[in-house]
Amino acid sequence: MIIREMHVDLSEVQDPNFTDVPKGFSGYKEIAKAKELEIIDGVGGGKFAPKASLTRAQMAKILSEAYDLEGQDDITFTDVKDSHWAKAYISALASNRITIGYPDGTFRPKKNITRQEFSAFLARHLNEAFVPHEYGNKLSNIINSGNFAKSGDWVYFGDAGIWKVSENERYVNRVASDQENNVAFLNVIGDWIYYSNAQDNLSIYKIKKDGSGRQKLVNAPAMYLHVVDDWMYYTNPEKEAIYKAKTDGSQLVKITETSSPFTSAVHQGWVYYVDSKSGGFYRIKTDGIQKMKLTSDMVTYYAVYEGEMYYVNEFDQNHLYKMNLDGSQQEKVLDKSMIGFNISDERVYYISRENGSLNMYSLDGTVHEELDANGYGGSVMIHGDWLYYSMYTEDGTYQWYKIRKNGDDRHQFPVTISFSEVEKATK
């Protein structure tokens, strides 16, 4: 496929000297040319193994060598250590947005690649239209207030100040002071953290991961801030409209009007939003065209999972519904009254509207488990194997917790420890 795309001359090729690829073998010329161009070098022992499977790590090397891809070594996947032989090649693919890995933060280098996957990776290099979008936070996390965002080995946390915590919780660092930042709708892309600052009328700020370079980008209240590639999307409750702007604060554009302060979020080139004035749940292209009404139901929380839109329907006792992304084939999923919810691994994680507990329910309805009955919860965010959620206490305050998806290892989030403890933990 690569040799054909390059349109190289195959009339004369050098013998690759692979003992298992004789002249006259199907694909001999392509294999020989790939060896000549140093795209491949075989599997050792003078063999090419033409009938063997190709792993994702091997694919990363082949594409990187074929197209001279370069990238950042600090782009990490949880299952690709610095010592991995394909680390630089995998980082090159990630830097060029040819791969974004799996939702759990893995790359799975040993997994055999399919013809479909290889086609997708090659197409992403050849055509910008096929490149996957880079999101600063998950749509469903943003709808749940977006206080947690993952980047590399760190989970960034925003509330009273900005923090970062390693997933194993051995290292805790303060990124920015709570004296200047009261954070909501956190997004992390590249070296930058983007957020709405409640300390300053929810205006949009960005700050580098090391705490330097703090900048104010948009002087307006911004709710449901969603950063995708080099654009920021948000709802302005004062203007009752959805806007977008470049990540440097320039090119401010109104996408559409909507009643405030209802939710909005971006997925695959569409802005999904609630408009109570005109009634219903809508979507519109990020350039402001092709507005369409998806449902007349009163939607509160929503999430995209496996190509379908799941949502809480306030018109039906806050039960969970789903539909196609174009609004077709609407149906009820769960007869459970819920507040915030999120979906992962065929499981719905939600806060019960009846008693405020954190629960898990399988989408097929066969498994139900209460994960946390303490306090009264509000929102649920997911990163990797962990749920991040808030619980209100009797005195009216709230505290963030994390718990594994299976209900194990529940504990209070360490952001509440004193600064002296933070300094001790980081030494």
C-alpha positions in Angstrom: 0.0 0.0 0.0 2.8 2.4 0.9 4.9 1.6 -2.2 1.8 2.1 -4.4 1.0 5.4 -2.8 4.6 6.6 -3.4 4.3 5.8 -7.1 7.9 4.5 -7.1 9.4 2.8 -10.2 9.4 -0.9 -9.8 10.9 -1.8 -13.1 14.3 -2.4 -11.4 14.7 -3.4 -7.8 17.5 -4.6 -5.7 17.4 -8.2 -4.3 16.3 -7.9 -0.6 18.1 -11.1 0.1 15.2 -12.5 2.2 15.3 -16.3 2.1 11.5 -16.5 2.4 10.8 -14.0 -0.5 12.1 -15.6 -3.7 11.9 -13.9 -7.1 8.5 -14.4 -8.5 6.9 -14.3 -5.1 3.7 -12.2 -5.0 4.7 -8.7 -3.8 8.4 -9.4 -4.4 9.1 -6.1 -6.1 7.2 -4.1 -3.5 9.0 -5.8 -0.6 12.4 -5.4 -2.4 11.7 -1.7 -3.0 10.6 -1.2 0.7 13.9 -2.8 1.8 15.9 -0.6 -0.6 14.2 2.5 0.7 14.9 1.4 4.3 11.2 1.3 5.2 11.6 -2.3 6.4 14.5 -4.5 7.4 12.9 -7.9 8.0 12.5 -9.9 11.2 16.1 -11.1 11.5 17.9 -14.2 10.3 17.6 -13.1 6.7 13.8 -13.4 6.8 10.9 -11.1 6.0 8.1 -13.4 7.3 5.6 -12.4 4.6 2.7 -14.4 6.0 3.2 -13.2 9.6 0.9 -10.7 11.4 1.9 -7.1 11.8 1.8 -5.6 15.3 0.9 -2.0 16.0 4.5 -1.3 17.2 5.8 -2.6 13.9 3.3 -0.5 12.0 4.5 2.6 13.8 8.0 1.9 12.7 7.1 1.3 9.1 5.0 4.4 8.8 7.6 6.6 10.6 10.4 5.3 8.4 8.4 5.5 5.2 7.4 9.2 5.7 10.2 10.5 7.9 7.8 11.2 10.7 9.2 13.0 13.8 7.6 13.6 17.1 7.9 14.4 20.8 9.3 11.7 23.1 7.1 13.0 26.0 3.9 11.8 24.3 3.1 8.8 26.5 0.9 5.8 26.6 0.6 3.8 29.8 1.8 0.6 28.2 4.7 2.1 26.2 7.7 2.6 28.5 10.7 4.8 27.7 12.7 1.6 27.1 10.3 0.2 24.5 12.1 -0.3 21.2 9.3 1.4 19.3 8.8 4.3 21.7 10.1 7.0 19.3 8.1 5.7 16.4 4.9 5.5 18.4 5.5 9.0 19.7 6.0 10.2 16.2 2.6 8.8 15.2 1.0 10.4 18.1 2.7 13.8 17.5 1.4 13.8 13.9 -2.1 12.8 15.2 -2.0 9.6 13.1 -2.9 7.8 16.3 -4.6 8.8 19.6 -4.4 5.4 21.2 -7.3 3.8 23.1 -9.7 5.5 25.5 -8.0 3.9 28.5 -4.6 5.6 27.6 -3.0 2.6 26.1 -1.5 2.1 22.6 -1.3 -1.8 22.8 1.9 -2.2 20.8 1.7 -6.0 20.7 -1.8 -6.1 19.3 -2.0 -7.3 15.7 -3.2 -4.6 13.4 -6.1 -5.1 10.9 -6.2 -4.1 7.3 -8.9 -1.6 8.4 -6.6 0.0 11.0 -3.6 0.2 8.7 -5.8 1.9 6.1 -7.0 4.4 8.6 -3.4 5.2 9.8 -2.2 5.6 6.2 -5.2 7.8 5.3 -4.6 10.1 8.2 -1.0 10.8 7.0 -2.2 11.4 3.4 -5.3 13.5 4.1 -5.9 16.0 6.9 -9.6 15.3 6.7 -9.1 11.9 8.2 -7.0 13.1 11.2 -8.7 12.5 14.5 -9.5 15.6 16.6 -7.5 16.3 19.7 -9.9 17.0 22.6 -8.8 18.8 25.8 -11.4 16.8 27.8 -14.1 14.3 27.1 -17.5 15.6 26.2 -19.2 13.8 29.0 -16.6 15.0 31.5 -17.2 18.6 30.4 -21.0 18.2 30.9 -20.2 16.9 34.4 -18.3 20.2 35.2 -14.9 19.1 33.7 -12.8 19.4 36.9 -10.5 16.5 35.9 -8.5 16.1 32.6 -5.8 13.6 31.8 -2.6 14.2 29.8 0.2 11.7 29.7 0.8 10.1 33.1 -0.9 13.0 35.0 -4.4 13.8 35.9 -5.0 17.6 36.2 -7.5 18.8 38.7 -9.1 22.2 38.9 -11.2 23.7 41.7 -9.6 26.0 44.3 -6.4 26.3 42.3 -4.9 23.8 39.7 -3.2 20.6 40.7 -1.7 17.6 38.9 -1.6 14.1 40.4 0.1 11.0 39.1 -2.4 8.2 38.5 -0.8 6.1 41.2 -1.1 9.1 43.6 2.5 9.0 44.8 3.3 12.5 43.4 1.1 15.6 44.0 2.0 19.0 42.5 0.3 22.4 42.7 0.3 24.0 39.3 -1.4 27.3 40.2 -2.6 29.1 43.3 -6.1 29.2 44.5 -5.7 32.9 45.1 -6.0 33.6 41.4 -7.9 30.6 40.0 -11.2 29.1 40.8 -11.4 26.5 38.1 -14.2 24.9 36.1 -14.4 23.2 32.7 -10.7 22.2 32.6 -9.1 21.2 29.3 -5.5 20.1 28.6 -3.9 20.1 25.1 -0.2 20.1 24.4 1.7 22.2 27.0 -1.4 24.2 28.0 -4.2 24.0 30.5 -7.4 25.9 29.5 -10.1 26.7 32.0 -13.0 29.0 33.0 -12.0 31.1 36.0 -14.9 31.6 38.5 -12.6 34.0 40.3 -12.9 36.3 37.3 -16.5 36.0 36.0 -15.8 32.6 34.3 -13.5 34.3 31.8 -11.2 31.9 29.8 -7.6 31.6 30.9 -4.7 29.3 29.9 -1.6 28.4 31.8 1.3 26.2 31.0 1.6 22.8 32.7 4.5 24.1 34.8 2.4 27.0 36.1 4.0 29.7 34.0 2.7 31.9 31.2 -0.8 32.5 32.7 -2.9 34.4 30.1 -6.5 35.7 30.0 -7.9 34.8 26.6 -11.6 35.8 26.6 -13.1 38.4 28.9 -16.6 36.9 29.1 -18.4 34.3 31.1 -17.7 30.9 29.5 -19.6 27.8 30.5 -19.0 24.3 29.2 -15.6 25.3 27.7 -14.5 22.6 25.2 -11.1 22.9 23.5 -10.7 20.9 20.3 -7.5 21.1 18.3 -6.8 24.9 18.2 -10.3 26.1 18.8 -12.3 26.9 22.0 -16.0 26.4 22.2 -18.2 27.7 25.0 -21.7 29.0 26.0 -21.9 32.6 27.1 -24.9 32.8 29.6 -25.0 36.6 29.4 -25.2 36.8 25.6 -27.3 33.6 25.4 -25.2 32.3 22.6 -22.5 29.7 21.8 -19.2 31.1 20.6 -15.8 29.8 19.4 -12.4 31.4 19.4 -8.8 30.4 18.6 -6.7 29.1 21.5 -4.9 32.4 21.5 -8.1 34.3 22.1 -8.4 35.6 18.5 -11.1 35.1 15.9 -14.1 35.2 18.2 -17.2 34.0 16.3 -20.8 33.4 17.4 -22.0 30.0 16.3 -25.6 30.2 17.3 -28.0 31.7 19.8 -29.3 29.5 22.7 -31.0 30.1 26.0 -28.6 30.1 28.9 -27.1 28.5 30.9 -27.8 25.2 29.4 -25.2 22.7 28.3 -23.1 22.6 25.1 -20.3 20.4 24.0 -18.4 19.4 20.8 -18.1 16.1 19.1 -16.7 15.2 15.7 -17.4 18.7 14.1 -20.8 19.2 15.7 -21.9 21.4 18.7 -24.6 19.7 20.7 -26.7 21.9 22.9 -29.9 22.5 24.9 -32.2 25.4 24.1 -35.2 25.7 26.5 -36.7 28.7 24.8 -37.3 27.1 21.4 -37.5 23.7 23.2 -35.4 20.7 22.7 -31.9 19.4 22.1 -30.0 20.5 18.9 -26.8 20.1 17.0 -25.1 22.5 14.6 -21.8 22.4 12.7 -18.9 24.2 14.3 -19.0 26.7 11.5 -22.6 27.6 12.3 -24.5 25.7 9.5 -26.8 22.7 9.3 -28.7 23.4 12.5 -31.1 20.5 13.3 -33.4 19.6 16.2 -32.6 16.1 17.6 -35.4 15.7 20.1 -38.1 17.7 22.0 -37.2 16.0 25.2 -35.7 18.1 28.0 -32.1 17.0 28.0 -29.9 17.7 31.0 -26.7 15.5 31.1 -25.6 13.7 27.9 -22.7 11.6 26.6 -21.7 10.0 23.3 -20.8 6.3 23.5 -20.2 3.9 20.7 -21.7 6.3 18.1 -24.9 6.9 20.0 -26.1 9.8 22.2 -27.2 8.9 25.7 -29.1 11.5 27.7 -31.1 12.2 30.9 -34.7 13.0 30.0 -36.2 15.4 32.5 -39.6 14.9 30.9 -39.5 11.3 32.0 -38.4 11.3 35.6 -34.8 11.9 34.6 -34.5 8.4 33.2 -31.7 7.5 30.7 -32.5 7.5 27.0 -30.4 7.0 23.9 -30.7 7.9 20.2 -28.5 8.1 17.0 -26.5 11.2 16.6 -28.9 12.5 14.0 -31.8 12.1 16.5 -33.3 9.0 15.1 -34.3 5.8 16.9 -34.9 7.2 20.4 -35.5 4.7 23.1 -35.3 4.4 26.9 -32.3 2.6 28.3 -32.7 2.6 32.1 -35.6 3.3 34.4 -33.3 4.9 36.9 -33.7 8.6 38.0 -30.3 10.1 37.8 -28.3 13.4 38.0 -24.9 13.3 36.5 -23.8 10.2 34.6 -21.0 8.8 32.4 -20.4 5.7 30.3 -17.5 3.4 29.9 -17.0 -0.3 29.1 -20.7 -1.0 28.6 -21.4 0.4 32.1 -23.4 3.5 33.1 -21.9 5.3 36.2 -24.5 7.7 37.7 -25.5 9.7 40.7 -29.0 8.6 41.9 -31.5 11.5 42.1 -33.3 9.6 44.8 -30.5 9.3 47.4 -27.4 10.9 45.9 -25.4 7.6 45.8 -22.9 6.7 43.2 -24.0 3.6 41.2 -23.0 1.4 38.3 -25.5 -0.2 35.9 -24.6 -2.4 32.9 -26.2 -1.3 29.7 -27.8 -4.6 29.2 -29.5 -4.2 32.6 -28.1 -7.4 34.2 -25.6 -5.9 36.7 -26.3 -3.2 39.2 -24.0 -2.1 42.1 -24.0 0.8 44.5 -20.4 2.1 44.6 -20.6 4.9 47.2 -23.6 5.6 49.5 -21.9 8.3 51.5 -23.0 11.9 51.2 -24.9 13.3 48.2 -23.2 13.3 44.8 -23.3 15.6 41.9 -21.1 14.7 38.9 -19.1 11.8 37.5 -16.0 12.0 35.4 -13.9 9.1 34.0 -10.2 8.8 33.1 -8.8 5.3 32.6 -9.8 2.9 35.3 -10.9 5.6 37.7 -14.1 7.5 38.4 -13.8 11.0 39.8 -16.8 12.4 41.5 -18.1 14.9 44.1 -19.9 14.3 47.3 -21.7 16.9 49.4 -21.4 16.8 53.2 -23.9 17.6 55.9 -22.4 21.1 56.4 -23.1 22.0 52.7 -19.5 21.7 51.5 -18.3 19.1 49.0 -15.3 16.9 48.5 -13.8 15.2 45.5 -13.2 11.4 45.5 -11.9 8.8 43.2 -12.8 5.1 43.0 -12.0 2.3 40.6 -14.7 1.3 38.2 -15.1 -2.0 40.1 -15.8 -0.1 43.3 -12.4 -0.7 44.9 -9.9 1.8 46.4 -12.3 4.6 47.2 -10.5 7.5 48.8 -10.7 11.2 49.1 -8.8 13.1 46.5 -5.4 14.3 47.8 -5.8 17.9 46.7 -7.2 18.7 50.1 -3.9 17.9 51.9 -2.0 20.8 53.2 0.7 22.6 51.2 3.4 21.3 53.6 2.2 17.8 52.8 2.3 18.5 49.1 5.9 19.8 49.4 6.8 16.7 51.3 5.1 14.4 48.7 6.9 16.0 45.8 10.4 15.6 47.3 
